Amino acid sequence: MTLSLVFVVIVVVIVAVAVVALVAWTMRRRDGLRRQFGPEYDRTVEAIGNRREAERQLVSRRNRVEHMDLHPLDPAARQAYHAEWTRVQERFVDAPEDALSDADRLIRRVMADRGYGTQDFEQRVADLSVGHSRVLDHYRRAHGISARAAGQGASTEELRQATGHYRTLFEELLDDGAAGTAPSTAGAEGAPRHRKVTDHSDTPEDG
């Protein structure tokens, strides 16, 4: 075998190994994103229509949240927020639209207290998807009903359901990282290991 042929074989082997390594890395990252983002992964891929771009955006979300100073609520704050939620539920009886608005504002206050940004709704959803992807659908449903309620386009039953959806996220944000709750199990490759990252699949209770 000539020297030039040996060189070609070596180059081919190196390229093949590099390709295999790249494919393996891509699959590991993909599996990690699927585990971390749950249903939000498929939703993002479907919405964007390009898996590579969707994964790039999910990684960007994760990087953004990793640089936030997220922290659990202290016991006094949790107790105070629970009391506020009780008042929201009590107000629902006489003023369901107002109670729903109060629930939405309370969610944003809890997010801010936890260290999240409270910009526009889509940014809030993107940030929450990193550690709370499995309750995001509840938040989206509640937000959609709230928008219709602003135009008098939601029934009392829908308002009740929206309150339940808000409560699902509310309880997760309050309990996540608090003393006595399960620690984060987010162990996907490259996934943030902040104590904030937990996922629950609880169904909403009636509000």
SEDREN-279786 format. One line per field, with one value per atom (N, C-alpha, C, O): z, x, y; residue number from 1. Coordinates in nm, 3 decimals. Example, Ala and Ser with C-alpha at 12.3 -4.5 7.8 and 13.67 -1.06 7.14 Angstrom:
residues 2
c3 = c(0.780 0.780 0.780 0.846 0.708 0.714 0.787 0.804)
c1 = c(1.319 1.230 1.320 1.424 1.285 1.367 1.290 1.341)
c2 = c(-0.569 -0.450 -0.330 -0.332 -0.225 -0.106 0.003 0.114)
pos = c(1 1 1 1 2 2 2 2)
//
This chain:
residues 207
c3 = c(0.000 0.000 0.000 0.084 -0.093 -0.103 0.011 0.077 0.032 0.140 0.119 0.214 -0.006 -0.035 -0.007 0.041 -0.036 -0.010 0.139 0.186 0.213 0.359 0.415 0.505 0.362 0.408 0.382 0.467 0.263 0.229 0.323 0.370 0.351 0.442 0.580 0.644 0.626 0.759 0.763 0.858 0.658 0.651 0.651 0.721 0.573 0.568 0.704 0.747 0.772 0.906 1.003 1.081 0.998 1.089 1.063 1.157 0.936 0.901 0.948 1.001 0.927 0.968 1.119 1.168 1.193 1.340 1.383 1.474 1.317 1.350 1.323 1.402 1.211 1.178 1.280 1.326 1.316 1.417 1.550 1.617 1.588 1.714 1.711 1.810 1.597 1.583 1.591 1.657 1.525 1.528 1.670 1.718 1.738 1.876 1.967 2.052 1.951 2.033 2.006 2.099 1.879 1.842 1.904 1.954 1.901 1.957 2.109 2.168 2.173 2.319 2.358 2.452 2.282 2.312 2.288 2.368 2.180 2.149 2.258 2.301 2.303 2.411 2.538 2.612 2.564 2.683 2.677 2.778 2.561 2.544 2.557 2.615 2.503 2.515 2.661 2.704 2.737 2.878 2.956 3.041 2.927 3.004 2.969 3.059 2.841 2.799 2.781 2.766 2.783 2.775 2.653 2.543 2.672 2.559 2.489 2.374 2.557 2.495 2.380 2.287 2.386 2.278 2.148 2.048 2.149 2.027 1.983 1.863 2.078 2.044 1.971 1.873 2.018 1.957 1.818 1.725 1.804 1.673 1.573 1.459 1.617 1.528 1.491 1.376 1.588 1.563 1.467 1.383 1.480 1.398 1.263 1.161 1.266 1.141 1.103 0.994 1.191 1.165 1.297 1.391 1.304 1.431 1.480 1.599 1.390 1.433 1.490 1.592 1.423 1.472 1.603 1.693 1.614 1.738 1.853 1.962 1.831 1.937 1.972 2.088 1.872 1.899 1.990 2.081 1.964 2.047 2.189 2.285 2.202 2.335 2.415 2.534 2.351 2.418 2.458 2.566 2.372 2.404 2.526 2.611 2.534 2.653 2.778 2.880 2.768 2.883 2.926 3.045 2.831 2.864 2.932 3.026 2.884 2.945 3.091 3.178 3.116 3.251 3.343 3.462 3.289 3.371 3.428 3.531 3.360 3.405 3.494 3.535 3.522 3.614 3.757 3.782 3.847 3.989 4.048 4.125 4.010 4.056 4.194 4.228 4.274 4.411 4.460 4.413 4.555 4.612 4.702 4.747 4.727 4.817 4.962 4.995 5.046 5.188 5.245 5.186 5.357 5.414 5.436 5.412 5.480 5.506 5.377 5.373 5.271 5.143 5.089 5.036 5.103 5.055 5.129 5.068 5.258 5.337 5.295 5.284 5.272 5.231 5.095 5.073 5.002 4.870 4.876 4.804 4.960 4.976 5.025 4.980 5.119 5.171 5.061 5.053 4.975 4.864 4.767 4.715 4.743 4.651 4.708 4.634 4.838 4.902 4.878 4.853 4.886 4.861 4.715 4.685 4.623 4.481 4.462 4.391 4.524 4.511 4.571 4.516 4.683 4.747 4.661 4.654 4.596 4.511 4.386 4.329 4.345 4.223 4.231 4.130 4.350 4.367 4.317 4.248 4.352 4.316 4.192 4.123 4.165 4.052 3.982 3.999 3.905 3.843 3.749 3.747 3.669 3.578 3.656 3.620 3.761 3.843 3.913 3.925 3.960 4.028 3.933 3.972 3.808 3.710 3.683 3.671 3.673 3.656 3.776 3.761 3.895 4.016 4.012 4.051 3.965 3.958 3.863 3.892 3.751 3.654 3.713 3.698 3.779 3.841 3.953 3.971 4.027 4.136 4.082 4.141 3.971 3.907 3.874 3.899 3.816 3.776 3.898 3.893 4.005 4.126 4.183 4.226 4.183 4.233 4.144 4.193 4.011 3.920 3.950 3.957 3.968 3.996 4.128 4.137 4.228 4.358 4.348 4.423 4.257 4.236 4.157 4.156 4.089 4.011 3.861 3.785 3.817 3.674 3.625 3.701 3.496 3.434 3.412 3.402 3.406 3.387 3.266 3.271 3.157 3.036 2.973 3.044 2.841 2.773 2.798 2.841 2.769 2.801 2.735 2.800 2.607 2.537 2.600 2.605 2.648 2.714 2.847 2.884 2.919 3.045 3.020 3.094 2.916 2.882 2.846 2.890 2.767 2.726 2.848 2.856 2.943 3.062 3.149 3.200 3.166 3.249 3.186 3.256 3.053 2.986 3.026 3.013 3.073 3.108 3.229 3.233 3.325 3.446 3.478 3.570 3.404 3.437 3.310 3.298 3.219 3.087 3.097 3.015 3.195 3.199 3.255 3.257 3.300 3.342 3.252 3.277 3.148 3.060 2.989 2.966 2.954 2.884 2.970 2.919 3.100 3.191 3.184 3.180 3.181 3.176 3.045 3.044 2.936 2.805 2.801 2.752 2.854 2.852 2.937 2.896 3.054 3.142 3.075 3.081 3.012 2.946 2.831 2.812 2.754 2.643 2.690 2.631 2.796 2.850 2.908 2.894 2.973 3.028 2.918 2.936 2.804 2.693 2.642 2.610 2.634 2.590 2.694 2.660 2.820 2.927 2.924 2.959 2.881 2.873 2.774 2.786 2.675 2.578 2.601 2.511 2.724 2.761 2.674 2.643 2.635 2.548 2.615 2.546 2.748 2.820 2.916 2.981 2.924 3.014 3.157 3.179 3.252 3.392 3.412 3.490 3.341 3.352 3.299 3.358 3.190 3.137 3.234 3.251 3.297 3.396 3.514 3.567 3.553 3.662 3.622 3.701 3.498 3.450 3.443 3.479 3.398 3.389 3.526 3.541 3.626 3.762 3.807 3.873 3.771 3.803 3.732 3.790 3.607 3.533 3.597 3.612 3.634 3.701 3.831 3.865 3.903 4.032 4.015 4.100 3.905 3.882 3.874 3.936 3.797 3.788 3.918 3.963 3.978 4.104 4.211 4.276 4.227 4.331 4.299 4.389 4.171 4.135 4.163 4.216 4.129 4.153 4.302 4.343 4.383 4.527 4.589 4.673 4.547 4.610 4.557 4.628 4.436 4.374 4.451 4.469 4.497 4.567 4.714 4.785 4.762 4.903 4.991 4.946 5.116 5.211 5.221 5.235 5.214 5.226 5.094 5.091 4.983 4.852 4.788 4.828 4.690 4.625 4.551 4.488 4.557 4.484 4.336 4.290 4.260 4.115 4.067 4.121 3.965 3.903 3.761 3.682 3.725 3.588 3.567 3.603 3.507 3.489 3.344 3.311 3.254 3.112 3.083 3.150 2.981 2.945 2.917 2.829 2.991 2.971 3.036 3.031 3.099 3.161 3.289 3.358 3.323 3.446 3.567 3.568 3.667 3.786 3.902 4.019 3.869 3.974 4.050 3.995 4.175 4.252 4.205 4.251 4.112 4.062 3.961 3.940 3.898 3.783 3.827 3.855 3.834 3.861 3.767 3.715 3.746 3.657 3.726 3.792 3.713 3.767 3.658 3.567 3.665 3.564 3.625 3.574 3.737 3.804 3.714 3.642 3.717 3.644 3.727 3.850 3.664 3.740 3.821 3.774 3.941 4.020 3.991 3.947 4.015 3.989 4.079 4.197 4.020 4.098 4.156 4.224)
c1 = c(0.085 0.000 0.089 0.178 0.064 0.147 0.117 0.013 0.211 0.195 0.072 0.000 0.048 -0.068 -0.198 -0.294 -0.201 -0.323 -0.347 -0.460 -0.238 -0.249 -0.304 -0.388 -0.256 -0.304 -0.453 -0.527 -0.497 -0.639 -0.722 -0.827 -0.676 -0.750 -0.762 -0.867 -0.650 -0.651 -0.752 -0.829 -0.751 -0.844 -0.988 -1.072 -1.016 -1.151 -1.195 -1.309 -1.103 -1.136 -1.164 -1.259 -1.080 -1.099 -1.233 -1.304 -1.267 -1.394 -1.511 -1.609 -1.498 -1.606 -1.627 -1.740 -1.515 -1.524 -1.587 -1.669 -1.548 -1.604 -1.753 -1.829 -1.795 -1.938 -2.016 -2.122 -1.963 -2.030 -2.040 -2.144 -1.931 -1.931 -2.033 -2.102 -2.041 -2.135 -2.279 -2.363 -2.306 -2.441 -2.476 -2.587 -2.380 -2.405 -2.430 -2.519 -2.351 -2.369 -2.506 -2.575 -2.543 -2.673 -2.787 -2.883 -2.778 -2.884 -2.890 -2.998 -2.771 -2.772 -2.835 -2.913 -2.799 -2.857 -3.007 -3.083 -3.049 -3.192 -3.268 -3.374 -3.212 -3.277 -3.282 -3.381 -3.174 -3.173 -3.277 -3.343 -3.294 -3.395 -3.535 -3.624 -3.555 -3.686 -3.720 -3.833 -3.622 -3.648 -3.674 -3.763 -3.597 -3.611 -3.739 -3.810 -3.768 -3.880 -4.011 -4.117 -4.005 -4.127 -4.211 -4.158 -4.342 -4.430 -4.396 -4.435 -4.324 -4.286 -4.187 -4.180 -4.112 -4.018 -4.095 -4.067 -4.191 -4.268 -4.348 -4.361 -4.400 -4.478 -4.391 -4.435 -4.269 -4.179 -4.136 -4.132 -4.105 -4.067 -4.181 -4.159 -4.301 -4.417 -4.442 -4.473 -4.429 -4.457 -4.355 -4.390 -4.229 -4.123 -4.111 -4.082 -4.134 -4.127 -3.988 -3.967 -3.892 -3.754 -3.693 -3.678 -3.659 -3.613 -3.485 -3.472 -3.391 -3.264 -3.285 -3.227 -3.368 -3.394 -3.471 -3.447 -3.566 -3.642 -3.549 -3.561 -3.458 -3.364 -3.272 -3.237 -3.234 -3.151 -3.225 -3.166 -3.354 -3.432 -3.451 -3.448 -3.469 -3.484 -3.355 -3.359 -3.242 -3.114 -3.097 -3.044 -3.143 -3.135 -3.221 -3.180 -3.338 -3.423 -3.349 -3.345 -3.291 -3.221 -3.106 -3.086 -3.030 -2.918 -2.965 -2.902 -3.077 -3.132 -3.169 -3.136 -3.238 -3.285 -3.168 -3.171 -3.064 -2.948 -2.881 -2.814 -2.900 -2.838 -2.932 -2.898 -3.050 -3.140 -3.107 -3.057 -3.134 -3.112 -3.240 -3.310 -3.270 -3.393 -3.374 -3.266 -3.478 -3.469 -3.610 -3.708 -3.619 -3.749 -3.798 -3.721 -3.927 -3.985 -3.958 -3.950 -3.943 -3.928 -4.065 -4.167 -4.069 -4.197 -4.299 -4.418 -4.256 -4.350 -4.416 -4.536 -4.337 -4.392 -4.489 -4.594 -4.454 -4.544 -4.678 -4.784 -4.671 -4.794 -4.878 -5.000 -4.813 -4.886 -4.951 -5.065 -4.879 -4.936 -5.053 -5.152 -5.041 -5.153 -5.278 -5.389 -5.257 -5.371 -5.431 -5.553 -5.347 -5.398 -5.477 -5.580 -5.429 -5.503 -5.641 -5.739 -5.647 -5.776 -5.872 -5.990 -5.821 -5.906 -5.950 -6.061 -5.862 -5.900 -6.016 -6.112 -6.008 -6.115 -6.246 -6.354 -6.235 -6.355 -6.418 -6.541 -6.336 -6.387 -6.456 -6.543 -6.417 -6.472 -6.625 -6.694 -6.676 -6.820 -6.899 -7.000 -6.855 -6.929 -6.876 -6.950 -6.747 -6.688 -6.585 -6.465 -6.632 -6.538 -6.436 -6.320 -6.477 -6.381 -6.271 -6.153 -6.309 -6.210 -6.118 -5.997 -6.176 -6.096 -5.993 -5.880 -6.034 -5.941 -5.826 -5.711 -5.858 -5.752 -5.658 -5.536 -5.716 -5.633 -5.541 -5.424 -5.593 -5.513 -5.395 -5.284 -5.420 -5.314 -5.205 -5.086 -5.248 -5.151 -5.073 -4.954 -5.141 -5.075 -4.967 -4.860 -4.996 -4.896 -4.772 -4.659 -4.793 -4.678 -4.598 -4.476 -4.668 -4.599 -4.513 -4.400 -4.570 -4.493 -4.371 -4.262 -4.391 -4.278 -4.168 -4.051 -4.207 -4.109 -4.037 -3.915 -4.111 -4.052 -3.956 -3.858 -3.983 -3.894 -3.769 -3.671 -3.772 -3.657 -3.678 -3.586 -3.799 -3.829 -3.858 -3.900 -3.836 -3.880 -4.031 -4.087 -4.094 -4.240 -4.275 -4.367 -4.199 -4.227 -4.355 -4.449 -4.361 -4.482 -4.507 -4.418 -4.630 -4.673 -4.584 -4.545 -4.551 -4.471 -4.334 -4.281 -4.275 -4.145 -4.159 -4.072 -4.268 -4.290 -4.303 -4.248 -4.377 -4.395 -4.260 -4.229 -4.181 -4.050 -3.962 -3.894 -3.962 -3.880 -3.930 -3.850 -4.060 -4.116 -4.097 -4.093 -4.086 -4.074 -3.947 -3.941 -3.846 -3.720 -3.736 -3.677 -3.814 -3.829 -3.969 -3.990 -4.068 -4.207 -4.287 -4.403 -4.226 -4.288 -4.419 -4.509 -4.430 -4.548 -4.672 -4.779 -4.659 -4.778 -4.804 -4.895 -4.725 -4.740 -4.874 -4.931 -4.926 -5.054 -5.163 -5.254 -5.155 -5.252 -5.243 -5.344 -5.120 -5.100 -5.152 -5.216 -5.126 -5.174 -5.327 -5.388 -5.389 -5.535 -5.595 -5.691 -5.538 -5.588 -5.572 -5.663 -5.459 -5.434 -5.532 -5.583 -5.559 -5.653 -5.793 -5.860 -5.837 -5.970 -5.974 -6.074 -5.866 -5.859 -5.872 -5.938 -5.809 -5.818 -5.960 -6.007 -6.029 -6.170 -6.258 -6.354 -6.225 -6.306 -6.297 -6.393 -6.183 -6.167 -6.266 -6.305 -6.305 -6.403 -6.541 -6.625 -6.564 -6.693 -6.726 -6.842 -6.621 -6.642 -6.623 -6.610 -6.621 -6.601 -6.716 -6.766 -6.758 -6.867 -6.814 -6.694 -6.907 -6.867 -6.795 -6.700 -6.839 -6.773 -6.630 -6.539 -6.609 -6.474 -6.387 -6.269 -6.445 -6.370 -6.329 -6.218 -6.419 -6.388 -6.273 -6.183 -6.279 -6.173 -6.039 -5.935 -6.044 -5.921 -5.859 -5.737 -5.943 -5.891 -5.820 -5.716 -5.877 -5.812 -5.679 -5.582 -5.673 -5.548 -5.442 -5.327 -5.483 -5.389 -5.338 -5.220 -5.427 -5.387 -5.281 -5.193 -5.291 -5.192 -5.051 -4.958 -5.036 -4.906 -4.869 -4.754 -4.966 -4.943 -4.885 -4.787 -4.946 -4.901 -4.762 -4.680 -4.734 -4.601 -4.496 -4.389 -4.524 -4.427 -4.402 -4.290 -4.507 -4.490 -4.412 -4.325 -4.442 -4.383 -4.244 -4.166 -4.213 -4.087 -3.967 -3.952 -3.883 -3.761 -3.781 -3.684 -3.907 -3.932 -3.889 -3.880 -3.862 -3.820 -3.928 -4.046 -3.885 -3.979 -4.030 -4.100 -3.998 -4.040 -3.925 -3.810 -3.958 -3.857 -3.757 -3.797 -3.629 -3.529 -3.541 -3.605 -3.477 -3.482 -3.422 -3.322 -3.483 -3.429 -3.389 -3.372 -3.373 -3.336 -3.191 -3.100 -3.168 -3.033 -2.997 -2.897 -3.076 -3.047 -2.915 -2.875 -2.847 -2.718 -2.731 -2.807 -2.656 -2.658 -2.775 -2.784 -2.867 -2.983 -2.941 -2.852 -3.003 -2.968 -3.004 -3.109 -2.919 -2.946 -2.988 -2.972 -3.041 -3.089 -3.199 -3.268 -3.216 -3.321 -3.459 -3.559 -3.467 -3.596 -3.655 -3.776 -3.571 -3.617 -3.683 -3.615 -3.814 -3.891 -4.008 -4.049 -4.064 -4.177 -4.286 -4.257 -4.408 -4.523 -4.624 -4.635 -4.697 -4.797 -4.936 -5.027 -4.952 -5.081 -5.186 -5.159 -5.305 -5.417 -5.476 -5.469 -5.535 -5.590 -5.711 -5.797 -5.718 -5.837 -5.934 -5.893 -6.060 -6.158 -6.127 -6.096 -6.138 -6.104 -6.223 -6.213)
c2 = c(-0.119 0.000 0.124 0.139 0.211 0.332 0.427 0.419 0.518 0.616 0.704 0.735 0.743 0.828 0.755 0.815 0.625 0.547 0.533 0.540 0.512 0.504 0.634 0.633 0.745 0.876 0.892 0.941 0.850 0.860 0.775 0.819 0.655 0.566 0.628 0.624 0.687 0.750 0.864 0.878 0.947 1.059 1.010 1.065 0.906 0.851 0.800 0.822 0.731 0.678 0.791 0.785 0.895 1.010 1.078 1.112 1.097 1.160 1.074 1.125 0.942 0.852 0.856 0.860 0.855 0.862 0.994 0.997 1.103 1.234 1.240 1.295 1.181 1.180 1.099 1.141 0.982 0.899 0.972 0.969 1.039 1.113 1.227 1.251 1.296 1.406 1.356 1.417 1.246 1.189 1.146 1.170 1.082 1.037 1.156 1.151 1.263 1.384 1.446 1.488 1.452 1.510 1.431 1.490 1.299 1.216 1.229 1.231 1.238 1.256 1.389 1.397 1.494 1.624 1.622 1.677 1.559 1.552 1.478 1.522 1.366 1.291 1.374 1.371 1.448 1.533 1.642 1.670 1.703 1.808 1.750 1.812 1.630 1.565 1.539 1.561 1.492 1.462 1.590 1.595 1.693 1.816 1.892 1.938 1.906 1.989 1.912 1.973 1.781 1.701 1.738 1.748 1.757 1.789 1.919 1.940 2.007 2.134 2.112 2.193 2.004 1.974 1.952 2.018 1.861 1.832 1.954 1.979 2.027 2.146 2.249 2.311 2.267 2.364 2.319 2.399 2.191 2.138 2.155 2.196 2.125 2.138 2.284 2.315 2.373 2.515 2.575 2.657 2.536 2.594 2.521 2.583 2.391 2.316 2.272 2.219 2.295 2.257 2.210 2.288 2.082 2.026 2.092 2.122 2.115 2.174 2.315 2.349 2.396 2.531 2.526 2.607 2.432 2.419 2.384 2.442 2.292 2.255 2.371 2.390 2.449 2.567 2.664 2.722 2.683 2.774 2.721 2.798 2.589 2.530 2.546 2.576 2.525 2.544 2.690 2.720 2.782 2.924 2.957 3.035 2.896 2.916 2.869 2.938 2.751 2.694 2.784 2.806 2.834 2.922 3.049 3.098 3.103 3.225 3.201 3.280 3.090 3.061 3.028 3.060 2.964 2.932 3.057 3.052 3.170 3.295 3.378 3.488 3.324 3.392 3.351 3.242 3.439 3.410 3.352 3.417 3.227 3.164 3.105 3.055 3.110 3.062 3.026 3.083 2.932 2.899 3.012 3.096 3.011 3.111 3.073 2.955 3.173 3.142 3.106 3.142 3.037 2.989 3.100 3.079 3.216 3.325 3.372 3.398 3.381 3.424 3.320 3.355 3.194 3.088 3.093 3.080 3.113 3.120 3.240 3.230 3.353 3.474 3.454 3.496 3.391 3.368 3.269 3.285 3.169 3.075 3.148 3.121 3.241 3.318 3.404 3.419 3.462 3.541 3.456 3.498 3.334 3.247 3.212 3.203 3.194 3.166 3.282 3.260 3.404 3.520 3.527 3.570 3.484 3.479 3.383 3.415 3.267 3.169 3.220 3.197 3.289 3.343 3.452 3.463 3.531 3.639 3.585 3.651 3.466 3.408 3.395 3.407 3.371 3.349 3.469 3.453 3.590 3.710 3.782 3.851 3.766 3.838 3.749 3.768 3.651 3.554 3.617 3.576 3.718 3.781 3.852 3.842 3.923 3.992 3.893 3.915 3.783 3.682 3.621 3.592 3.602 3.546 3.643 3.602 3.771 3.871 3.872 3.885 3.859 3.853 3.731 3.740 3.617 3.496 3.515 3.471 3.579 3.603 3.693 3.667 3.799 3.890 3.820 3.844 3.734 3.663 3.569 3.558 3.503 3.417 3.497 3.453 3.617 3.698 3.747 3.759 3.776 3.819 3.706 3.728 3.586 3.471 3.447 3.421 3.456 3.440 3.541 3.506 3.667 3.771 3.744 3.763 3.699 3.669 3.551 3.545 3.459 3.344 3.381 3.307 3.498 3.540 3.539 3.568 3.504 3.503 3.645 3.732 3.665 3.789 3.782 3.673 3.895 3.896 3.983 4.064 3.963 4.038 3.987 3.949 3.986 3.942 3.795 3.721 3.753 3.617 3.513 3.416 3.530 3.429 3.413 3.302 3.522 3.511 3.438 3.359 3.465 3.394 3.245 3.163 3.209 3.068 3.005 2.894 3.075 3.023 2.998 2.896 3.091 3.075 2.959 2.880 2.950 2.843 2.706 2.605 2.701 2.572 2.498 2.375 2.569 2.505 2.414 2.306 2.456 2.375 2.331 2.252 2.382 2.352 2.320 2.360 2.249 2.227 2.149 2.169 2.062 1.975 2.043 1.982 2.167 2.240 2.361 2.439 2.375 2.492 2.494 2.600 2.376 2.373 2.434 2.500 2.413 2.475 2.627 2.697 2.677 2.822 2.877 2.983 2.810 2.856 2.858 2.953 2.753 2.747 2.858 2.923 2.880 2.986 3.122 3.205 3.143 3.272 3.294 3.405 3.188 3.201 3.235 3.319 3.169 3.199 3.340 3.411 3.382 3.517 3.622 3.724 3.595 3.689 3.699 3.809 3.587 3.590 3.656 3.725 3.635 3.693 3.846 3.915 3.897 4.043 4.103 4.219 4.024 4.070 4.011 4.008 3.965 3.905 3.784 3.757 3.710 3.596 3.462 3.360 3.458 3.333 3.310 3.402 3.185 3.149 3.135 3.128 3.131 3.113 2.981 2.973 2.877 2.748 2.755 2.697 2.826 2.843 2.921 2.891 3.022 3.100 3.011 3.023 2.923 2.830 2.737 2.710 2.688 2.600 2.675 2.620 2.799 2.879 2.899 2.894 2.921 2.936 2.810 2.816 2.694 2.567 2.552 2.502 2.595 2.588 2.679 2.640 2.799 2.889 2.826 2.839 2.759 2.703 2.594 2.578 2.518 2.413 2.472 2.421 2.580 2.645 2.714 2.708 2.779 2.851 2.758 2.792 2.641 2.549 2.494 2.474 2.471 2.423 2.528 2.496 2.652 2.759 2.779 2.809 2.763 2.780 2.664 2.685 2.543 2.426 2.392 2.328 2.431 2.395 2.449 2.569 2.358 2.397 2.428 2.455 2.424 2.456 2.340 2.226 2.370 2.267 2.161 2.191 2.035 1.925 1.874 1.772 1.941 1.893 1.817 1.832 1.736 1.654 1.741 1.839 1.708 1.787 1.764 1.669 1.853 1.843 1.713 1.666 1.655 1.534 1.562 1.469 1.688 1.722 1.685 1.760 1.568 1.521 1.505 1.441 1.563 1.552 1.620 1.715 1.570 1.626 1.774 1.816 1.853 1.997 2.066 2.188 1.991 2.052 2.121 2.072 2.233 2.302 2.218 2.154 2.218 2.140 2.231 2.195 2.347 2.437 2.365 2.280 2.399 2.334 2.373 2.317 2.471 2.514 2.417 2.418 2.333 2.257 2.129 2.030 2.130 2.010 2.009 2.113 1.891 1.879 1.799 1.699 1.841 1.770 1.750 1.833 1.642 1.614 1.611 1.546 1.685 1.687 1.748 1.843 1.693 1.752 1.861 1.855 1.963 2.076 2.038 1.963 2.089 2.070 2.184 2.291 2.161 2.267 2.384 2.369 2.505 2.625 2.688 2.789)
pos = c(1 1 1 1 2 2 2 2 3 3 3 3 4 4 4 4 5 5 5 5 6 6 6 6 7 7 7 7 8 8 8 8 9 9 9 9 10 10 10 10 11 11 11 11 12 12 12 12 13 13 13 13 14 14 14 14 15 15 15 15 16 16 16 16 17 17 17 17 18 18 18 18 19 19 19 19 20 20 20 20 21 21 21 21 22 22 22 22 23 23 23 23 24 24 24 24 25 25 25 25 26 26 26 26 27 27 27 27 28 28 28 28 29 29 29 29 30 30 30 30 31 31 31 31 32 32 32 32 33 33 33 33 34 34 34 34 35 35 35 35 36 36 36 36 37 37 37 37 38 38 38 38 39 39 39 39 40 40 40 40 41 41 41 41 42 42 42 42 43 43 43 43 44 44 44 44 45 45 45 45 46 46 46 46 47 47 47 47 48 48 48 48 49 49 49 49 50 50 50 50 51 51 51 51 52 52 52 52 53 53 53 53 54 54 54 54 55 55 55 55 56 56 56 56 57 57 57 57 58 58 58 58 59 59 59 59 60 60 60 60 61 61 61 61 62 62 62 62 63 63 63 63 64 64 64 64 65 65 65 65 66 66 66 66 67 67 67 67 68 68 68 68 69 69 69 69 70 70 70 70 71 71 71 71 72 72 72 72 73 73 73 73 74 74 74 74 75 75 75 75 76 76 76 76 77 77 77 77 78 78 78 78 79 79 79 79 80 80 80 80 81 81 81 81 82 82 82 82 83 83 83 83 84 84 84 84 85 85 85 85 86 86 86 86 87 87 87 87 88 88 88 88 89 89 89 89 90 90 90 90 91 91 91 91 92 92 92 92 93 93 93 93 94 94 94 94 95 95 95 95 96 96 96 96 97 97 97 97 98 98 98 98 99 99 99 99 100 100 100 100 101 101 101 101 102 102 102 102 103 103 103 103 104 104 104 104 105 105 105 105 106 106 106 106 107 107 107 107 108 108 108 108 109 109 109 109 110 110 110 110 111 111 111 111 112 112 112 112 113 113 113 113 114 114 114 114 115 115 115 115 116 116 116 116 117 117 117 117 118 118 118 118 119 119 119 119 120 120 120 120 121 121 121 121 122 122 122 122 123 123 123 123 124 124 124 124 125 125 125 125 126 126 126 126 127 127 127 127 128 128 128 128 129 129 129 129 130 130 130 130 131 131 131 131 132 132 132 132 133 133 133 133 134 134 134 134 135 135 135 135 136 136 136 136 137 137 137 137 138 138 138 138 139 139 139 139 140 140 140 140 141 141 141 141 142 142 142 142 143 143 143 143 144 144 144 144 145 145 145 145 146 146 146 146 147 147 147 147 148 148 148 148 149 149 149 149 150 150 150 150 151 151 151 151 152 152 152 152 153 153 153 153 154 154 154 154 155 155 155 155 156 156 156 156 157 157 157 157 158 158 158 158 159 159 159 159 160 160 160 160 161 161 161 161 162 162 162 162 163 163 163 163 164 164 164 164 165 165 165 165 166 166 166 166 167 167 167 167 168 168 168 168 169 169 169 169 170 170 170 170 171 171 171 171 172 172 172 172 173 173 173 173 174 174 174 174 175 175 175 175 176 176 176 176 177 177 177 177 178 178 178 178 179 179 179 179 180 180 180 180 181 181 181 181 182 182 182 182 183 183 183 183 184 184 184 184 185 185 185 185 186 186 186 186 187 187 187 187 188 188 188 188 189 189 189 189 190 190 190 190 191 191 191 191 192 192 192 192 193 193 193 193 194 194 194 194 195 195 195 195 196 196 196 196 197 197 197 197 198 198 198 198 199 199 199 199 200 200 200 200 201 201 201 201 202 202 202 202 203 203 203 203 204 204 204 204 205 205 205 205 206 206 206 206 207 207 207 207)
//
